């Protein structure tokens, strides 16, 4: 028999393992997460392309400040040594709050330059966002960051007197919408006649009674000859191939223009295949049997159509007409207020501009003046979609600048030019330069960059040194610029002369110039002798010679 103490001890030991298990069970119950209702994921914010917004994103301090900011790139060693130079294209998204996100290198140069270009863009302050239908929206944007060797190592003018630098041309980019869209010779009516005349109905499509529209996309390059044709939406049975042939055999178009430059533009047209017309393979143009019915008018308001509204034969005529109709308020004439007012209006099928409103304003007086300019516009040639006259919404900036405002090069319609053009300017900088003695004494060579203003009367003012070389060199460069003859002034969209900021780089010693009557090539100075070449700056400076020429 067991004693009473032994029984008590056995019972106690048997019960002990149960305590941790119960405790664990209670702990498990406490740690069980509470079930909560799952919130539906927020819809992704749409990101628009530039052509889809009425107001494009912009650097908060303006285009000139952006150019100056981009000049602050830290040049990698291989760029400073002259082994690499060129442009890095960086893409990003400008968010509605102005932040820059989703940065990436769209076209690179080297690992070091790519990294520096990304750093430069990511460090930017917030931008003014793009706007669509009066709302700030996320918009894709891209910038070119130039990497060039320092000025002291520059080599000079090309044979034609222009900069030896290759400016990153926007012509390589293919646009979807530009200020002046490409045009078939003779217009839309002539293109429709070309398609009717030259379309050969495929035998397979005729046998199978296939009808419909083939949508073909192609590029109108600066040469005007359509290229890169492809079927966006086809109907088969040989119709797709016939549509591509028609595009390939088209005559040369008038190319599109953006900011006054000829550019490549993507274009899409529908080609109709219908058995209810001539039965011959080569369709004849139908004779006009009855008067053409009036165009069908739609109530829908478009923001982009196949044939945009025009003034004076081009959509680029809108800005000059607005500036010509604008009456500047007193606060603008006095210099107290300046900037741009973005106005939005609808061009109706009868050509009237209606429903005008300000989407980004300056002051009450400026906004009222901009709206009054819209009301004073003459009638437009209305826009068309699928051959029908439609209402189209336009958003246009109205410049509010007084007579003393100084524009940047990209803000004027016609650039200022040196009398005689770019070659005369190069000759002036070479012939009139009084080379400082320090150049020979110390074997110094390089260049001085000078910024100045070509005033509305053509005189030179506000000269300043941007990149110095030495004290006597800088003084001589300033003298050379101040003694320039009067320029042909820049003009705004209304054709009025305005002041514009320019820059020039003056090589020291003077760049050698090819003798007149020669092939135009420039001979290098003998080895060891002083000499060199002149080169204009990459962005706004390069445009100086191109404008002058």
C-alpha positions, 0 to 999 in steps of 0.5 A: 500500500502506498502512503498518503504523502506518496499519493499526494506527490503522484497526483501533483506530478501528474497535474503539473504538465497540464498547466503549461498546455493550458497556458499555451492554449490561452496564449494562442487564443490571445495572439490570434489576429483579429479579422479586419475588412480588407480595403479595396486597392486604390485605382492607379493614378493615370499618367498622360503623354505630353500631347494628351495635356492642355498645359505641359509641365514646366520647371518652376523657375522657367526655361532659362533657369532649367538650362542653367541648372542642367549646366551644373552637371558634374563631368566624369573623368572620361568627359573631361578628357574628351574621350566621351561627349554627347547627350543622356536622355532622361525620362520621368513623370511629373506628378500632380504635386510637382514631384519628379518620379519614375526616373530612368535613362531612355538613351544613355552615354556611359555608366558614369554620365548616366548616373550623373544625369539621373542624380541631376534630375532626381535632385530637381525642385518640384515642377509646375505640373501638367494640366488636363481639363483644368486639373493637375495630372501626372505627365511623362516628360524627358530631358536631354542632359549634355556632357561636353569637355570643358571650354579650354579644350574646345575645338572650333567652328565647322567648315560652314561657320557653325559650331563644331558641336552636334546639337541634339536635334528634336528632329530625331523624335517622332511626335504625335501632335505638333503645332503645324501638322503634316499635310498631304499635297492639296489637303485632305480632299486631294488625299481622299481622291488619291485613295479612291483613284489608286485603290485596287480592290483585292480579288480575295476580298472581292470574292469573300465580300470583305468590306470595312476600314483599314487603319494605317499608321505611318511617319511623315519625316522632315523629308515629307516622304511617308515611312514606317507604315504599319497596320493598326487595325486591319480586315484581312483578305489582302486589304491590309497589304493594299492599304500599306501599298497606297501609303508607300506610293504616296507623294511627298507631304508637307512635313510638320513643324514644332517651334518653327522646326521641321520634325517627324510626326506619326500620322494615322488614317483610315482607308475604306474598302467598299464594294458599293463603288466601281467594280474595276480594280483601279477605281475611277474618281466618281463624277459629282452627280449631286451637290455635296450635302452639308457637313454633319456636325457633332455635339461632342467636343474634341481635344485632338482631331485628324485636322486641327482648327487653323488660323491663316492656314496653320494652327501655329497662327493662333498665337500671333493672332492672340498677341495682335489682339491683346491690349496689355493692362497698365500693370504689365506696361509698367513692369509690375506684372508679367508672365503667361495666362493660359486660356482655354476655348472651343472652336465651333464648327462655324469657326467661332471661338466660344466658352473661353476661360482662364485655366492658369492666370496672373491677375484679374486685369491680365486674365480679363485682357487674355479673354478679350483677346480670344473674343476678338479672334477672327473665325477659324477654319474648323477642325475635322474628324473622319471628314466631319466638322467638329468642335475642338477645344484648344489651350493657348498661352497668352504672353503678358510682357511689357516693353522692357521685358527680356525674353530667352531665345526659345520664347521669341518667334524670330531670333535676333541676328547679327548683320550679315549672318553667322559668318559675318559674326565669326569674322567680326569676333576674329578680325576685331579681337585685340589679343591680350599680351598674356596669351603669348607670355604665358601660352594661355589659350581658351575662351570667354563666354559673354552673355548680353541682351539684344534690345528691341532697337538692335543695340547691345546691352547688359553685357556680363561674363559667364565663364572667365579666362583671365582679367585682360581676356575678360575685359577684351571680350566685353569690349568686343561685344559692346562694340558690336554693330546693331543687330536685327532684333528678335520679334514676338508672335505678333511680329513686334520687336522685343529684347532677347538674351544671347550668349557668345563664346569668344576663342582666345587666341582668335580662331583661324578663318578659312580664306575666302574663295577656298573650300571653307575648311579650317586649317589647324595652327602648326603644332606648338603655336598658339591657336585654336577654334571657337565653339558655341555653347550647347543649347541656347548659344548654339541657336545664335548662329543657326538663327543668324544664318 
